[in-house]
Amino acid sequence: MAGPAKSSSCEDRKLWIGNLDSRVTEYQLLKLVQTHGTIEKFDLIFHRTGPFAGLPRGFAFVTYNSSKDASGAKTCLNGKLVGQKRLAVTWAHSADLDSGSQEKPKPSVSIPALALSKDTKKTDRMSQIQAIEAKLQLMKQKEDELKINDSIATKTPVIQQFQFNKERVGSKTQQFFKFHNRSKKPYTRKAKQ
């Protein structure tokens, strides 16, 4: 079974090593592939996000200096037991960027209300600093806008006034307690006859 057509000189020297045991470290794998020739580039791929962030994804890419070393490493390492798994080694091929499978174009989103704030040219650092300084000066001049209005802060909200301080008019229990509590005060005397 022949590998994919090799269009560039890098593709006939680059190997994909898959089915890696999760316990195999980057150092161990590097030492294993170094025994088959001089390495130009070595990439062990890790998870970037999610619950497995920082852990190896289970495959690596190795680029040898010569195609002879790469083909020798491919024949020796393919099917080799490393850890508890057998390695799968094939020729690495670049993803076809013309088909658009690798990167999808992002749709442009434009909000009409923000059209004026969107600036197509980049501003230099000095103009940004001057704009910030001007904004700070404007804020110093209008300090009274930053003070909290005391009358509003201390006043109870209208809704709370009507919900919690509402007395029921004509309630029998309230009338009973007013009369009952009046007769039990310690300073009242009953008139003697």
C-alpha positions in Angstrom: 0.0 0.0 0.0 1.6 3.3 -1.1 1.3 6.5 0.8 -0.1 9.7 -0.6 1.8 11.4 -3.4 4.7 13.5 -2.0 4.7 16.9 -3.7 7.4 18.6 -1.7 10.7 17.6 -0.3 9.4 18.1 3.3 6.6 15.6 2.8 8.9 12.7 2.0 10.8 13.3 5.3 7.8 14.0 7.7 6.1 11.1 9.5 2.9 10.9 11.5 3.1 8.7 14.6 -0.2 7.8 16.0 -1.9 5.5 18.6 0.5 6.7 21.3 0.0 5.4 24.8 -1.1 8.3 27.1 1.7 7.4 29.6 4.5 7.8 27.0 6.2 11.1 27.7 7.5 13.6 25.1 11.1 12.8 26.1 10.6 9.0 25.8 9.1 9.4 22.3 11.9 11.8 21.2 14.6 9.4 22.3 12.8 6.5 20.5 12.6 8.4 17.1 16.2 9.8 17.4 17.6 6.2 17.2 16.5 6.1 13.5 18.2 9.3 12.3 18.8 13.0 12.8 15.6 14.9 13.5 14.9 18.3 12.0 11.6 18.9 13.8 9.5 17.1 16.5 6.0 18.0 17.5 4.0 16.1 20.1 0.4 17.4 19.9 -1.4 18.4 23.1 -5.0 19.3 23.9 -5.3 23.1 24.1 -8.7 23.4 25.8 -11.3 21.4 27.6 -11.0 18.8 30.4 -7.9 17.2 28.8 -6.0 20.5 28.4 -2.2 19.9 28.6 -2.4 16.2 28.0 -1.1 14.6 24.8 -3.7 14.0 22.0 -2.1 10.6 21.1 -0.1 11.5 18.0 3.0 13.3 16.9 4.8 14.6 13.8 8.5 13.9 13.2 10.5 15.5 10.3 13.9 13.8 9.6 16.8 15.5 7.8 16.9 12.9 5.1 14.2 10.9 3.4 16.2 7.7 3.9 16.1 8.1 7.7 12.4 8.8 7.5 11.6 5.7 5.5 13.8 3.6 7.7 12.0 4.9 10.8 8.6 4.3 9.2 9.4 0.6 8.6 11.0 0.0 12.0 8.4 1.9 14.2 5.2 0.9 12.5 3.5 -1.7 14.7 6.1 -1.4 17.4 4.7 -1.9 21.0 5.3 1.2 23.1 3.6 1.1 26.5 0.5 -1.0 25.9 -0.2 0.2 22.4 1.2 -0.5 19.0 2.4 2.6 17.1 0.9 3.5 13.8 3.4 5.3 11.6 2.5 6.8 8.2 3.7 9.6 5.9 2.4 12.9 7.1 0.6 15.0 4.4 -0.5 18.6 4.7 -4.1 19.4 4.7 -5.5 20.7 1.5 -6.1 24.4 2.2 -7.7 25.0 -1.2 -10.7 22.9 -0.4 -11.5 25.1 2.6 -11.8 22.2 5.1 -9.0 23.6 7.3 -10.2 27.1 7.8 -13.7 28.4 7.2 -14.1 32.1 6.4 -15.7 34.0 9.2 -18.8 36.0 8.4 -18.5 39.7 8.8 -20.8 41.2 11.3 -21.6 44.9 11.0 -23.7 46.7 13.5 -25.1 50.0 12.1 -25.0 51.8 15.4 -21.3 51.1 15.8 -20.4 52.0 12.2 -18.9 55.3 13.2 -16.8 53.8 16.0 -15.3 51.2 13.7 -12.0 52.6 12.4 -10.3 50.9 9.5 -6.9 52.4 10.0 -4.8 51.7 13.1 -4.0 54.7 15.3 -0.4 55.2 16.5 0.5 55.0 20.1 1.0 58.7 20.7 -2.5 59.6 19.4 -4.0 56.9 21.8 -2.1 58.4 24.7 -3.3 61.9 23.8 -6.9 60.7 23.6 -6.7 59.0 27.0 -5.2 62.2 28.6 -7.9 64.3 27.1 -10.6 62.0 28.5 -8.9 62.2 31.9 -8.9 66.0 31.8 -12.6 66.0 30.9 -13.4 63.7 33.8 -11.5 66.0 36.2 -13.6 69.0 35.0 -16.9 67.2 35.5 -16.2 65.6 39.0 -19.8 66.4 40.2 -21.2 63.8 37.8 -19.4 61.1 39.8 -20.8 62.0 43.2 -23.7 60.0 44.5 -26.9 61.9 45.2 -27.5 61.6 48.9 -31.2 62.1 48.8 -31.7 59.2 46.4 -29.3 56.9 48.1 -30.9 57.3 51.6 -34.6 57.3 50.6 -36.5 54.0 50.6 -37.9 52.9 47.3 -41.5 53.7 46.6 -42.4 50.1 46.0 -41.0 49.1 49.3 -43.0 51.8 51.1 -46.3 50.5 49.8 -45.6 46.8 50.1 -44.2 46.5 53.6 -45.6 49.5 55.5 -49.2 49.0 54.5 -51.6 48.9 57.5 -54.9 47.0 57.1 -57.8 49.3 58.0 -60.4 47.9 60.3 -58.7 44.7 61.1 -60.2 43.0 64.2 -56.9 41.5 65.4 -55.2 44.9 65.4 -58.0 46.5 67.3 -58.0 43.7 69.8 -54.2 44.0 70.5 -54.4 47.7 70.9 -57.1 47.4 73.5 -55.6 44.3 75.2 -52.1 45.8 75.5 -53.4 49.0 77.0 -55.0 47.2 79.9 -51.8 45.2 80.8 -49.5 48.1 81.3 -47.8 48.1 84.7 -48.7 51.7 85.5 -52.5 51.5 85.1 -54.6 51.3 88.2 -58.0 50.1 88.6 -60.3 52.4 90.3 -61.5 51.3 93.8 -65.1 51.8 94.6 
